[in-house]
Amino acid sequence: MLVLTRKVGERIRIGDDVTVQVLEVRGGQVRLGLAAPADVRIFREEIFRLVQSQNDRSRLPDPDSMTSAANAWEAYVDGRRG
Amino acid sequence: MVDAAEQLGDDAGATIHVRSRRFGTFDVPADRVLTFPQGLIGFPEASRFVILEHRPGSPFRWMLSLDDPELGFAVANPGELVAGYEPPLELACRLLQAPAEHVALFVIVTIPSDPSAMTVNLMAPVVVDTRTRAARQLVLEGSRLGTGHRVLAAMEPAQPER
């Protein structure tokens, strides 16, 4: 891992078009300003992991699970109609 | 916003033949292929998907990978499953650089072994530019929408066996 020391207001550039600026350091927290093109996805690490693991859990093991969900949905809708 | 099932197919041109042990064999018109330039989150190698109907009356659709034929998801139009759902259209339009009338949105469904406990990921919907079929999984940080929204009412009383 590359380790850099920056002062408040200073920036780091990643590639040609991503910059990270240290905006504020207070207590145990650092506020960062990030500028990147729209096609670069920027997430807090824990949010990325949350979505990644949900996507992984959503992989269909087989076509039957889709059918079982559709059946459950239909039974639910029928039940609500009474 | 459009219903993607209507907009994502023009029935013309070349087809792609997909052979999956898990999902069977099917042909996909080349002009129905969605491209995720950055891949689906957690699946960076899976950039090409196709969305196919499940069965008449079903709100669910298949979203199958063309790069990994064994990778498939159930997706749905959240408007059909979640009362009062409001799509994050502004963000979708900005990130796709598409006007709202060319944006389609799906949520990924998680189907556990008890399908009545199925959930949808409202925090990270899939949005598609229906003109180019460029797709992206949004992440709505800071919204109150979660990754595991129960679809069927959680407190539904159990039905007696008949």
gemmi code that builds the backbone of each chain (N, CA, C; Angstrom):
import gemmi

chains = {
    "A": [
        ("MET", (0.844, -1.206, 0.000), (0.000, 0.000, 0.000), (0.870, 1.244, 0.000)),
        ("LEU", (0.529, 2.167, -0.861), (1.223, 3.458, -0.905), (0.722, 4.323, 0.248)),
        ("VAL", (1.625, 4.911, 0.993), (1.237, 5.782, 2.107), (1.763, 7.187, 1.842)),
        ("LEU", (0.865, 8.169, 1.861), (1.235, 9.566, 1.613), (0.760, 10.411, 2.785)),
        ("THR", (1.501, 11.454, 3.092), (1.047, 12.405, 4.103), (0.631, 13.693, 3.400)),
        ("ARG", (-0.540, 14.204, 3.725), (-1.068, 15.422, 3.111), (-1.551, 16.375, 4.183)),
        ("LYS", (-1.463, 17.669, 3.905), (-2.021, 18.663, 4.823), (-3.433, 19.016, 4.369)),
        ("VAL", (-4.198, 19.637, 5.240), (-5.538, 20.087, 4.870), (-5.449, 20.999, 3.651)),
        ("GLY", (-6.297, 20.742, 2.683), (-6.310, 21.538, 1.461), (-5.504, 20.904, 0.338)),
        ("GLU", (-4.591, 20.005, 0.675), (-3.777, 19.376, -0.367), (-4.537, 18.217, -1.013)),
        ("ARG", (-4.093, 17.852, -2.197), (-4.802, 16.845, -2.986), (-3.893, 15.681, -3.360)),
        ("ILE", (-4.549, 14.623, -3.733), (-3.863, 13.486, -4.350), (-4.563, 13.248, -5.689)),
        ("ARG", (-3.808, 12.957, -6.700), (-4.411, 12.656, -7.994), (-4.206, 11.167, -8.305)),
        ("ILE", (-5.259, 10.528, -8.712), (-5.199, 9.113, -9.077), (-5.508, 9.019, -10.565)),
        ("GLY", (-4.572, 8.554, -11.329), (-4.754, 8.547, -12.778), (-4.861, 9.979, -13.287)),
        ("ASP", (-5.474, 10.123, -14.466), (-5.538, 11.449, -15.075), (-6.657, 12.316, -14.516)),
        ("ASP", (-7.713, 11.692, -14.023), (-8.900, 12.510, -13.786), (-9.616, 12.262, -12.464)),
        ("VAL", (-8.920, 11.685, -11.502), (-9.523, 11.528, -10.179), (-8.667, 12.300, -9.178)),
        ("THR", (-9.318, 13.176, -8.392), (-8.571, 13.858, -7.328), (-9.258, 13.628, -5.994)),
        ("VAL", (-8.438, 13.552, -4.966), (-8.902, 13.407, -3.588), (-8.280, 14.560, -2.804)),
        ("GLN", (-9.135, 15.360, -2.179), (-8.625, 16.503, -1.427), (-8.966, 16.324, 0.046)),
        ("VAL", (-8.009, 16.618, 0.900), (-8.268, 16.604, 2.340), (-8.916, 17.936, 2.687)),
        ("LEU", (-10.180, 17.885, 3.126), (-10.907, 19.130, 3.405), (-10.786, 19.549, 4.857)),
        ("GLU", (-10.827, 18.551, 5.752), (-10.881, 18.895, 7.163), (-10.439, 17.694, 7.984)),
        ("VAL", (-9.701, 17.951, 9.034), (-9.343, 16.892, 9.976), (-9.797, 17.356, 11.348)),
        ("ARG", (-10.677, 16.565, 11.960), (-11.189, 16.990, 13.264), (-11.486, 15.752, 14.089)),
        ("GLY", (-10.955, 15.758, 15.306), (-11.128, 14.580, 16.144), (-10.524, 13.391, 15.421)),
        ("GLY", (-11.247, 12.296, 15.385), (-10.734, 11.129, 14.678), (-11.211, 11.051, 13.240)),
        ("GLN", (-11.767, 12.140, 12.691), (-12.391, 12.063, 11.368), (-11.683, 12.926, 10.340)),
        ("VAL", (-11.672, 12.434, 9.126), (-11.099, 13.161, 7.998), (-12.206, 13.375, 6.983)),
        ("ARG", (-12.421, 14.606, 6.539), (-13.372, 14.869, 5.464), (-12.612, 14.991, 4.158)),
        ("LEU", (-13.053, 14.243, 3.167), (-12.378, 14.216, 1.877), (-13.300, 14.757, 0.792)),
        ("GLY", (-12.747, 15.443, -0.159), (-13.503, 15.836, -1.341), (-12.983, 15.045, -2.528)),
        ("LEU", (-13.904, 14.379, -3.243), (-13.480, 13.537, -4.360), (-14.066, 14.069, -5.659)),
        ("ALA", (-13.247, 14.150, -6.670), (-13.720, 14.571, -7.985), (-13.292, 13.510, -8.989)),
        ("ALA", (-14.280, 13.012, -9.735), (-13.993, 11.953, -10.701), (-15.048, 11.989, -11.790)),
        ("PRO", (-14.765, 11.452, -12.965), (-15.788, 11.374, -14.011), (-16.954, 10.499, -13.562)),
        ("ALA", (-18.112, 10.692, -14.212), (-19.335, 9.994, -13.794), (-19.195, 8.477, -13.891)),
        ("ASP", (-18.313, 7.980, -14.750), (-18.220, 6.526, -14.886), (-17.333, 5.890, -13.821)),
        ("VAL", (-16.738, 6.701, -12.963), (-15.957, 6.139, -11.857), (-16.874, 6.029, -10.644)),
        ("ARG", (-16.999, 4.831, -10.125), (-17.885, 4.628, -8.989), (-17.098, 4.846, -7.709)),
        ("ILE", (-17.647, 5.620, -6.812), (-16.982, 5.907, -5.539), (-17.944, 5.521, -4.424)),
        ("PHE", (-17.510, 4.619, -3.560), (-18.355, 4.192, -2.452), (-17.541, 4.190, -1.169)),
        ("ARG", (-18.223, 4.370, -0.056), (-17.620, 3.988, 1.215), (-17.410, 2.469, 1.153)),
        ("GLU", (-16.297, 2.010, 1.699), (-15.959, 0.586, 1.607), (-17.077, -0.301, 2.145)),
        ("GLU", (-17.654, 0.081, 3.287), (-18.662, -0.794, 3.898), (-19.932, -0.858, 3.050)),
        ("ILE", (-20.237, 0.232, 2.340), (-21.411, 0.214, 1.466), (-21.141, -0.689, 0.259)),
        ("PHE", (-19.952, -0.587, -0.287), (-19.571, -1.456, -1.403), (-19.716, -2.927, -1.011)),
        ("ARG", (-19.203, -3.251, 0.181), (-19.271, -4.646, 0.632), (-20.708, -5.107, 0.856)),
        ("LEU", (-21.530, -4.179, 1.356), (-22.936, -4.496, 1.588), (-23.624, -4.874, 0.269)),
        ("VAL", (-23.425, -4.050, -0.758), (-24.071, -4.311, -2.043), (-23.468, -5.550, -2.702)),
        ("GLN", (-22.164, -5.678, -2.589), (-21.479, -6.843, -3.166), (-22.020, -8.132, -2.558)),
        ("SER", (-22.162, -8.148, -1.226), (-22.607, -9.395, -0.601), (-24.089, -9.639, -0.900)),
        ("GLN", (-24.884, -8.558, -1.019), (-26.297, -8.766, -1.382), (-26.399, -9.300, -2.806)),
        ("ASN", (-25.603, -8.753, -3.713), (-25.591, -9.280, -5.082), (-25.209, -10.752, -5.077)),
        ("ASP", (-24.217, -11.090, -4.275), (-23.756, -12.476, -4.247), (-24.864, -13.400, -3.727)),
        ("ARG", (-25.576, -12.932, -2.700), (-26.674, -13.744, -2.158), (-27.828, -13.847, -3.142)),
        ("SER", (-27.895, -12.932, -4.099), (-29.026, -12.903, -5.033), (-28.810, -13.784, -6.254)),
        ("ARG", (-27.624, -14.362, -6.396), (-27.391, -15.268, -7.536), (-28.414, -16.382, -7.477)),
        ("LEU", (-29.060, -16.618, -8.603), (-30.054, -17.687, -8.624), (-29.344, -19.036, -8.643)),
        ("PRO", (-29.671, -19.924, -7.686), (-29.033, -21.241, -7.687), (-29.564, -22.110, -8.821)),
        ("ASP", (-30.815, -21.875, -9.228), (-31.451, -22.685, -10.266), (-32.715, -21.975, -10.716)),
        ("PRO", (-33.280, -22.399, -11.844), (-34.504, -21.735, -12.323), (-35.696, -21.921, -11.389)),
        ("ASP", (-35.683, -23.016, -10.596), (-36.836, -23.289, -9.743), (-37.053, -22.214, -8.694)),
        ("SER", (-35.959, -21.566, -8.254), (-36.135, -20.555, -7.216), (-36.933, -19.377, -7.765)),
        ("MET", (-36.741, -19.083, -9.041), (-37.529, -18.029, -9.684), (-39.004, -18.417, -9.701)),
        ("THR", (-39.264, -19.655, -10.066), (-40.643, -20.130, -10.109), (-41.271, -20.090, -8.718)),
        ("SER", (-40.503, -20.482, -7.712), (-41.058, -20.493, -6.350), (-41.385, -19.076, -5.898)),
        ("ALA", (-40.554, -18.102, -6.294), (-40.826, -16.708, -5.927), (-42.083, -16.213, -6.634)),
        ("ALA", (-42.207, -16.554, -7.927), (-43.386, -16.113, -8.680), (-44.651, -16.745, -8.106)),
        ("ASN", (-44.554, -18.024, -7.712), (-45.713, -18.688, -7.098), (-46.086, -18.019, -5.776)),
        ("ALA", (-45.064, -17.706, -4.972), (-45.315, -17.062, -3.680), (-45.955, -15.691, -3.889)),
        ("TRP", (-45.475, -14.983, -4.897), (-46.049, -13.664, -5.189), (-47.510, -13.793, -5.617)),
        ("GLU", (-47.779, -14.748, -6.494), (-49.155, -14.918, -6.962), (-50.088, -15.297, -5.821)),
        ("ALA", (-49.608, -16.192, -4.939), (-50.440, -16.592, -3.797), (-50.698, -15.393, -2.894)),
        ("TYR", (-49.689, -14.565, -2.743), (-49.823, -13.372, -1.899), (-50.848, -12.402, -2.495)),
        ("VAL", (-50.733, -12.167, -3.805), (-51.659, -11.227, -4.460), (-53.079, -11.774, -4.391)),
        ("ASP", (-53.232, -13.079, -4.651), (-54.562, -13.685, -4.571), (-55.130, -13.542, -3.153)),
        ("GLY", (-54.259, -13.737, -2.161), (-54.696, -13.649, -0.760), (-55.173, -12.250, -0.417)),
        ("ARG", (-54.478, -11.249, -0.951), (-54.883, -9.865, -0.659), (-56.210, -9.516, -1.308)),
        ("ARG", (-56.436, -10.118, -2.504), (-57.708, -9.872, -3.154), (-58.841, -10.525, -2.379)),
        ("GLY", (-58.478, -11.509, -1.547), (-59.469, -12.209, -0.733), (-60.095, -13.300, -1.553)),
    ],
    "B": [
        ("MET", (-39.636, 7.449, -17.547), (-39.491, 6.032, -17.190), (-40.316, 5.179, -18.131)),
        ("VAL", (-39.741, 4.084, -18.527), (-40.457, 3.188, -19.422), (-40.438, 1.804, -18.813)),
        ("ASP", (-41.339, 0.981, -19.264), (-41.260, -0.406, -18.846), (-40.222, -1.082, -19.718)),
        ("ALA", (-39.188, -1.566, -19.081), (-38.040, -2.028, -19.851), (-38.373, -3.208, -20.750)),
        ("ALA", (-39.317, -4.027, -20.321), (-39.627, -5.204, -21.143), (-40.128, -4.785, -22.509)),
        ("GLU", (-40.831, -3.640, -22.542), (-41.322, -3.184, -23.835), (-40.215, -2.552, -24.658)),
        ("GLN", (-39.303, -1.894, -23.953), (-38.342, -1.061, -24.654), (-37.064, -1.788, -25.034)),
        ("LEU", (-36.820, -2.929, -24.414), (-35.503, -3.513, -24.589), (-35.447, -4.543, -25.696)),
        ("GLY", (-36.365, -4.513, -26.591), (-36.269, -5.466, -27.679), (-36.878, -4.937, -28.960)),
        ("ASP", (-36.195, -5.125, -30.049), (-36.702, -4.668, -31.332), (-36.881, -5.805, -32.324)),
        ("ASP", (-36.648, -7.027, -31.910), (-36.898, -8.176, -32.780), (-36.287, -8.055, -34.169)),
        ("ALA", (-35.044, -7.825, -34.256), (-34.409, -7.797, -35.576), (-32.924, -8.087, -35.393)),
        ("GLY", (-32.308, -8.579, -36.450), (-30.865, -8.704, -36.459), (-30.352, -9.999, -35.867)),
        ("ALA", (-29.069, -9.992, -35.531), (-28.359, -11.194, -35.140), (-28.801, -11.686, -33.767)),
        ("THR", (-28.563, -12.986, -33.528), (-28.863, -13.533, -32.212), (-27.599, -14.120, -31.607)),
        ("ILE", (-27.595, -14.135, -30.285), (-26.484, -14.727, -29.543), (-27.011, -16.010, -28.911)),
        ("HIS", (-26.293, -17.064, -29.109), (-26.712, -18.358, -28.583), (-26.051, -18.563, -27.219)),
        ("VAL", (-26.860, -18.811, -26.202), (-26.338, -18.978, -24.849), (-26.631, -20.396, -24.376)),
        ("ARG", (-25.627, -21.040, -23.860), (-25.801, -22.403, -23.363), (-25.379, -22.413, -21.888)),
        ("SER", (-26.373, -22.604, -21.027), (-26.123, -22.573, -19.592), (-26.559, -23.893, -18.991)),
        ("ARG", (-25.705, -24.484, -18.159), (-26.109, -25.712, -17.481), (-27.269, -25.428, -16.547)),
        ("ARG", (-27.232, -24.251, -15.961), (-28.198, -23.902, -14.924), (-29.525, -23.415, -15.519)),
        ("PHE", (-29.437, -22.598, -16.544), (-30.643, -21.922, -17.040), (-31.091, -22.423, -18.408)),
        ("GLY", (-30.369, -23.375, -18.943), (-30.787, -23.940, -20.210), (-30.176, -23.205, -21.386)),
        ("THR", (-30.724, -23.492, -22.562), (-30.173, -22.943, -23.793), (-31.183, -21.964, -24.372)),
        ("PHE", (-30.691, -20.820, -24.766), (-31.614, -19.848, -25.332), (-30.872, -18.936, -26.305)),
        ("ASP", (-31.650, -18.321, -27.180), (-31.107, -17.370, -28.145), (-31.545, -15.966, -27.767)),
        ("VAL", (-30.608, -15.059, -27.835), (-30.860, -13.678, -27.434), (-30.596, -12.778, -28.639)),
        ("PRO", (-31.564, -11.966, -29.020), (-31.264, -10.993, -30.079), (-30.127, -10.070, -29.617)),
        ("ALA", (-29.167, -9.861, -30.492), (-27.995, -9.072, -30.106), (-28.385, -7.671, -29.654)),
        ("ASP", (-29.498, -7.170, -30.176), (-29.879, -5.805, -29.810), (-30.625, -5.741, -28.477)),
        ("ARG", (-30.664, -6.841, -27.739), (-31.260, -6.798, -26.404), (-30.219, -6.905, -25.307)),
        ("VAL", (-28.962, -6.913, -25.668), (-27.912, -7.119, -24.672), (-27.638, -5.818, -23.919)),
        ("LEU", (-27.695, -5.908, -22.588), (-27.328, -4.773, -21.749), (-25.838, -4.839, -21.464)),
        ("THR", (-25.199, -3.703, -21.472), (-23.775, -3.663, -21.160), (-23.552, -2.838, -19.901)),
        ("PHE", (-22.938, -3.465, -18.911), (-22.513, -2.761, -17.700), (-21.030, -2.468, -17.874)),
        ("PRO", (-20.660, -1.241, -18.238), (-19.247, -0.981, -18.524), (-18.337, -1.337, -17.339)),
        ("GLN", (-18.850, -1.196, -16.121), (-18.005, -1.503, -14.954), (-18.395, -2.835, -14.325)),
        ("GLY", (-19.239, -3.573, -14.988), (-19.693, -4.827, -14.409), (-20.725, -4.569, -13.328)),
        ("LEU", (-21.365, -5.641, -12.907), (-22.270, -5.546, -11.771), (-21.383, -5.522, -10.515)),
        ("ILE", (-21.840, -4.824, -9.490), (-20.984, -4.661, -8.305), (-20.662, -6.028, -7.700)),
        ("GLY", (-19.393, -6.300, -7.581), (-18.946, -7.590, -7.071), (-18.713, -8.614, -8.166)),
        ("PHE", (-19.141, -8.290, -9.390), (-18.932, -9.190, -10.526), (-18.317, -8.396, -11.674)),
        ("PRO", (-17.092, -7.920, -11.481), (-16.508, -7.015, -12.479), (-16.336, -7.645, -13.855)),
        ("GLU", (-16.307, -8.983, -13.910), (-16.112, -9.643, -15.206), (-17.428, -9.813, -15.964)),
        ("ALA", (-18.528, -9.627, -15.255), (-19.828, -9.874, -15.887), (-20.383, -8.537, -16.366)),
        ("SER", (-20.123, -8.212, -17.604), (-20.548, -6.891, -18.094), (-21.720, -6.972, -19.057)),
        ("ARG", (-21.994, -8.151, -19.626), (-23.108, -8.244, -20.587), (-24.206, -9.135, -20.012)),
        ("PHE", (-25.400, -8.572, -19.968), (-26.554, -9.302, -19.445), (-27.714, -9.181, -20.417)),
        ("VAL", (-28.670, -10.064, -20.255), (-29.911, -9.931, -21.003), (-31.061, -10.098, -20.016)),
        ("ILE", (-32.104, -9.338, -20.231), (-33.292, -9.434, -19.387), (-34.386, -10.109, -20.193)),
        ("LEU", (-34.924, -11.188, -19.632), (-35.927, -11.986, -20.345), (-37.171, -12.138, -19.477)),
        ("GLU", (-38.310, -12.249, -20.132), (-39.557, -12.499, -19.432), (-39.460, -13.797, -18.650)),
        ("HIS", (-40.173, -13.867, -17.534), (-40.229, -15.120, -16.796), (-41.422, -15.931, -17.283)),
        ("ARG", (-42.618, -15.488, -16.934), (-43.815, -16.164, -17.454), (-44.955, -15.154, -17.395)),
        ("PRO", (-46.009, -15.361, -18.164), (-47.085, -14.375, -18.198), (-47.617, -14.094, -16.794)),
        ("GLY", (-47.816, -12.845, -16.496), (-48.370, -12.476, -15.201), (-47.336, -12.343, -14.100)),
        ("SER", (-46.124, -12.826, -14.341), (-45.090, -12.751, -13.311), (-44.449, -11.371, -13.330)),
        ("PRO", (-44.285, -10.752, -12.167), (-43.591, -9.460, -12.149), (-42.074, -9.635, -12.258)),
        ("PHE", (-41.607, -10.875, -12.234), (-40.162, -11.130, -12.223), (-39.633, -11.351, -13.633)),
        ("ARG", (-38.376, -11.028, -13.796), (-37.705, -11.276, -15.072), (-36.336, -11.862, -14.772)),
        ("TRP", (-35.849, -12.619, -15.717), (-34.487, -13.125, -15.616), (-33.512, -12.020, -15.996)),
        ("MET", (-32.410, -11.930, -15.288), (-31.296, -11.118, -15.771), (-30.083, -12.051, -15.801)),
        ("LEU", (-29.766, -12.489, -17.012), (-28.774, -13.548, -17.176), (-27.512, -12.988, -17.796)),
        ("SER", (-26.378, -13.458, -17.275), (-25.082, -13.004, -17.776), (-24.736, -13.734, -19.062)),
        ("LEU", (-24.205, -13.002, -20.010), (-23.699, -13.639, -21.227), (-22.213, -13.955, -21.090)),
        ("ASP", (-21.568, -13.363, -20.099), (-20.132, -13.600, -19.901), (-19.895, -14.818, -19.018)),
        ("ASP", (-20.797, -15.055, -18.087), (-20.754, -16.249, -17.237), (-22.143, -16.866, -17.304)),
        ("PRO", (-22.344, -17.848, -18.175), (-23.699, -18.377, -18.407), (-24.340, -18.991, -17.162)),
        ("GLU", (-23.546, -19.234, -16.112), (-24.134, -19.801, -14.894), (-24.556, -18.719, -13.907)),
        ("LEU", (-24.336, -17.460, -14.276), (-24.676, -16.348, -13.384), (-26.009, -15.738, -13.820)),
        ("GLY", (-26.975, -15.775, -12.938), (-28.277, -15.216, -13.265), (-28.954, -14.669, -12.021)),
        ("PHE", (-29.821, -13.699, -12.238), (-30.539, -13.065, -11.146), (-32.011, -12.974, -11.511)),
        ("ALA", (-32.825, -12.807, -10.477), (-34.210, -12.403, -10.680), (-34.261, -10.897, -10.473)),
        ("VAL", (-34.894, -10.202, -11.414), (-35.080, -8.761, -11.249), (-36.562, -8.456, -11.417)),
        ("ALA", (-36.942, -7.273, -10.989), (-38.347, -6.885, -11.096), (-38.441, -5.377, -11.217)),
        ("ASN", (-39.562, -4.943, -11.766), (-39.891, -3.528, -11.747), (-40.416, -3.209, -10.338)),
        ("PRO", (-39.708, -2.390, -9.580), (-40.128, -2.180, -8.189), (-41.508, -1.552, -8.076)),
        ("GLY", (-41.936, -0.855, -9.126), (-43.277, -0.274, -9.092), (-44.365, -1.334, -8.951)),
        ("GLU", (-44.057, -2.555, -9.405), (-45.042, -3.632, -9.310), (-45.037, -4.307, -7.940)),
        ("LEU", (-43.917, -4.218, -7.233), (-43.766, -4.997, -5.997), (-43.789, -4.154, -4.730)),
        ("VAL", (-43.446, -2.883, -4.841), (-43.269, -2.060, -3.637), (-44.222, -0.867, -3.724)),
        ("ALA", (-45.189, -0.839, -2.822), (-46.160, 0.260, -2.839), (-45.453, 1.585, -2.568)),
        ("GLY", (-45.798, 2.584, -3.350), (-45.256, 3.921, -3.119), (-43.809, 4.095, -3.513)),
        ("TYR", (-43.288, 3.154, -4.302), (-41.867, 3.257, -4.685), (-41.624, 4.479, -5.561)),
        ("GLU", (-40.580, 5.220, -5.229), (-40.199, 6.373, -6.049), (-38.808, 6.150, -6.609)),
        ("PRO", (-38.704, 6.012, -7.926), (-37.385, 5.724, -8.514), (-36.449, 6.932, -8.394)),
        ("PRO", (-35.169, 6.662, -8.219), (-34.172, 7.744, -8.129), (-33.823, 8.254, -9.528)),
        ("LEU", (-34.831, 8.865, -10.158), (-34.687, 9.207, -11.576), (-33.617, 10.258, -11.831)),
        ("GLU", (-33.548, 11.218, -10.918), (-32.605, 12.310, -11.161), (-31.169, 11.786, -11.224)),
        ("LEU", (-30.835, 10.950, -10.237), (-29.489, 10.375, -10.207), (-29.260, 9.468, -11.420)),
        ("ALA", (-30.271, 8.662, -11.735), (-30.138, 7.750, -12.880), (-29.887, 8.528, -14.166)),
        ("CYS", (-30.642, 9.589, -14.356), (-30.486, 10.395, -15.578), (-29.098, 11.021, -15.631)),
        ("ARG", (-28.634, 11.487, -14.476), (-27.339, 12.153, -14.459), (-26.210, 11.156, -14.759)),
        ("LEU", (-26.270, 9.987, -14.113), (-25.168, 9.043, -14.290), (-25.214, 8.365, -15.655)),
        ("LEU", (-26.404, 8.160, -16.179), (-26.499, 7.541, -17.508), (-26.420, 8.588, -18.612)),
        ("GLN", (-26.567, 9.832, -18.233), (-26.655, 10.924, -19.200), (-27.747, 10.636, -20.219)),
        ("ALA", (-28.924, 10.357, -19.671), (-30.083, 10.018, -20.494), (-31.307, 10.747, -19.949)),
        ("PRO", (-32.218, 11.138, -20.823), (-33.467, 11.739, -20.344), (-34.362, 10.674, -19.713)),
        ("ALA", (-35.246, 11.107, -18.831), (-36.040, 10.159, -18.032), (-36.840, 9.196, -18.906)),
        ("GLU", (-37.292, 9.668, -20.069), (-38.124, 8.770, -20.880), (-37.321, 7.626, -21.486)),
        ("HIS", (-36.006, 7.679, -21.384), (-35.174, 6.588, -21.891), (-34.483, 5.807, -20.771)),
        ("VAL", (-34.979, 5.980, -19.548), (-34.378, 5.273, -18.424), (-35.322, 4.167, -17.955)),
        ("ALA", (-34.807, 2.960, -17.868), (-35.550, 1.847, -17.274), (-34.858, 1.455, -15.978)),
        ("LEU", (-35.630, 0.970, -15.020), (-35.065, 0.663, -13.706), (-35.583, -0.690, -13.222)),
        ("PHE", (-34.676, -1.490, -12.685), (-35.035, -2.781, -12.094), (-34.424, -2.891, -10.709)),
        ("VAL", (-35.010, -3.712, -9.884), (-34.332, -4.077, -8.644), (-34.009, -5.567, -8.675)),
        ("ILE", (-32.929, -5.915, -8.001), (-32.525, -7.318, -7.924), (-33.258, -7.962, -6.752)),
        ("VAL", (-33.804, -9.147, -7.017), (-34.584, -9.864, -6.016), (-33.686, -10.922, -5.374)),
        ("THR", (-33.744, -11.009, -4.059), (-33.032, -12.075, -3.354), (-34.071, -13.091, -2.905)),
        ("ILE", (-33.903, -14.333, -3.354), (-34.891, -15.371, -3.077), (-34.260, -16.407, -2.148)),
        ("PRO", (-34.623, -16.381, -0.880), (-34.071, -17.377, 0.052), (-34.792, -18.711, -0.107)),
        ("SER", (-34.405, -19.706, 0.699), (-35.028, -21.024, 0.534), (-36.529, -20.949, 0.821)),
        ("ASP", (-36.944, -20.060, 1.716), (-38.371, -19.787, 1.884), (-38.713, -18.583, 1.007)),
        ("PRO", (-39.326, -18.832, -0.157), (-39.511, -17.712, -1.103), (-40.416, -16.613, -0.571)),
        ("SER", (-41.242, -16.933, 0.426), (-42.122, -15.871, 0.942), (-41.312, -14.813, 1.687)),
        ("ALA", (-40.057, -15.120, 2.000), (-39.171, -14.149, 2.656), (-38.327, -13.375, 1.642)),
        ("MET", (-38.715, -13.439, 0.373), (-37.905, -12.764, -0.656), (-37.816, -11.262, -0.391)),
        ("THR", (-36.684, -10.699, -0.806), (-36.459, -9.263, -0.616), (-36.000, -8.648, -1.935)),
        ("VAL", (-36.127, -7.326, -2.016), (-35.570, -6.609, -3.157), (-34.552, -5.593, -2.648)),
        ("ASN", (-33.557, -5.362, -3.462), (-32.481, -4.440, -3.107), (-32.831, -3.047, -3.634)),
        ("LEU", (-33.459, -2.270, -2.771), (-33.871, -0.928, -3.192), (-32.706, 0.050, -3.135)),
        ("MET", (-31.675, -0.297, -2.358), (-30.534, 0.612, -2.253), (-29.701, 0.626, -3.535)),
        ("ALA", (-29.695, -0.499, -4.246), (-28.810, -0.602, -5.405), (-29.578, -1.100, -6.634)),
        ("PRO", (-30.439, -0.249, -7.206), (-31.182, -0.656, -8.399), (-30.295, -0.645, -9.642)),
        ("VAL", (-30.759, -1.386, -10.640), (-30.089, -1.393, -11.946), (-30.831, -0.427, -12.854)),
        ("VAL", (-30.109, 0.477, -13.466), (-30.741, 1.410, -14.400), (-30.138, 1.223, -15.786)),
        ("VAL", (-30.976, 1.427, -16.787), (-30.582, 1.167, -18.166), (-30.968, 2.367, -19.038)),
        ("ASP", (-30.055, 2.770, -19.889), (-30.380, 3.721, -20.954), (-30.951, 2.896, -22.101)),
        ("THR", (-32.251, 3.025, -22.347), (-32.900, 2.124, -23.306), (-32.475, 2.409, -24.748)),
        ("ARG", (-31.819, 3.542, -24.988), (-31.356, 3.845, -26.352), (-30.089, 3.058, -26.672)),
        ("THR", (-29.166, 3.038, -25.701), (-27.855, 2.420, -25.934), (-27.740, 1.070, -25.236)),
        ("ARG", (-28.687, 0.788, -24.292), (-28.643, -0.385, -23.430), (-27.416, -0.416, -22.534)),
        ("ALA", (-26.868, 0.768, -22.270), (-25.819, 0.888, -21.251), (-26.497, 0.820, -19.887)),
        ("ALA", (-25.925, 0.025, -18.986), (-26.554, -0.213, -17.697), (-25.569, 0.051, -16.570)),
        ("ARG", (-26.131, 0.265, -15.401), (-25.293, 0.590, -14.256), (-26.075, 0.241, -13.000)),
        ("GLN", (-25.377, -0.258, -12.008), (-26.020, -0.488, -10.715), (-25.763, 0.730, -9.847)),
        ("LEU", (-26.816, 1.458, -9.528), (-26.682, 2.636, -8.673), (-26.515, 2.188, -7.235)),
        ("VAL", (-25.908, 3.024, -6.430), (-25.887, 2.798, -4.991), (-26.389, 4.072, -4.334)),
        ("LEU", (-27.547, 3.972, -3.682), (-28.179, 5.148, -3.088), (-27.705, 5.286, -1.654)),
        ("GLU", (-26.490, 5.749, -1.513), (-25.959, 6.009, -0.176), (-26.738, 7.159, 0.427)),
        ("GLY", (-26.967, 7.087, 1.709), (-27.593, 8.225, 2.368), (-29.104, 8.232, 2.252)),
        ("SER", (-29.668, 7.327, 1.431), (-31.127, 7.216, 1.418), (-31.488, 6.208, 2.504)),
        ("ARG", (-32.769, 6.108, 2.810), (-33.157, 5.130, 3.828), (-33.517, 3.801, 3.204)),
        ("LEU", (-33.328, 3.669, 1.918), (-33.663, 2.431, 1.238), (-32.586, 1.385, 1.525)),
        ("GLY", (-33.022, 0.197, 1.888), (-32.071, -0.840, 2.262), (-31.818, -1.832, 1.143)),
        ("THR", (-30.921, -2.778, 1.410), (-30.609, -3.800, 0.421), (-31.558, -4.988, 0.526)),
        ("GLY", (-32.339, -5.053, 1.609), (-33.190, -6.231, 1.816), (-34.613, -5.863, 2.217)),
        ("HIS", (-35.326, -5.230, 1.295), (-36.718, -4.843, 1.557), (-37.636, -6.044, 1.331)),
        ("ARG", (-38.365, -6.444, 2.381), (-39.275, -7.585, 2.245), (-40.383, -7.270, 1.249)),
        ("VAL", (-40.644, -8.190, 0.353), (-41.657, -7.973, -0.681), (-43.046, -8.341, -0.160)),
        ("LEU", (-43.160, -9.508, 0.441), (-44.452, -9.931, 0.978), (-44.539, -9.443, 2.412)),
        ("ALA", (-45.721, -9.027, 2.821), (-45.882, -8.447, 4.148), (-45.304, -9.389, 5.203)),
        ("ALA", (-44.457, -8.838, 6.057), (-43.695, -9.678, 6.977), (-44.595, -10.403, 7.972)),
        ("MET", (-45.725, -9.793, 8.338), (-46.539, -10.361, 9.404), (-47.741, -11.132, 8.874)),
        ("GLU", (-47.667, -11.540, 7.627), (-48.763, -12.315, 7.042), (-49.028, -13.563, 7.896)),
        ("PRO", (-50.270, -13.761, 8.364), (-50.511, -14.959, 9.169), (-50.371, -16.222, 8.316)),
        ("ALA", (-49.842, -17.269, 8.928), (-49.655, -18.522, 8.198), (-51.011, -19.103, 7.820)),
        ("GLN", (-51.132, -19.593, 6.598), (-52.385, -20.209, 6.158), (-52.411, -21.657, 6.622)),
        ("PRO", (-53.540, -22.110, 7.169), (-53.615, -23.522, 7.566), (-53.532, -24.426, 6.331)),
        ("GLU", (-52.991, -25.611, 6.547), (-52.905, -26.576, 5.447), (-54.311, -27.022, 5.064)),
        ("ARG", (-54.497, -27.167, 3.780), (-55.819, -27.640, 3.338), (-55.687, -29.003, 2.714)),
    ],
}
model = gemmi.Model(1)
for chain_id, residues in chains.items():
    chain = gemmi.Chain(chain_id)
    for i, (resn, *xyz) in enumerate(residues, 1):
        res = gemmi.Residue()
        res.name, res.seqid = resn, gemmi.SeqId(i, " ")
        for name, pos in zip(("N", "CA", "C"), xyz):
            atom = gemmi.Atom()
            atom.name, atom.element = name, gemmi.Element(name[0])
            atom.pos, atom.b_iso = gemmi.Position(*pos), 0.0
            res.add_atom(atom)
        chain.add_residue(res)
    model.add_chain(chain)
structure = gemmi.Structure()
structure.add_model(model)
structure.setup_entities()
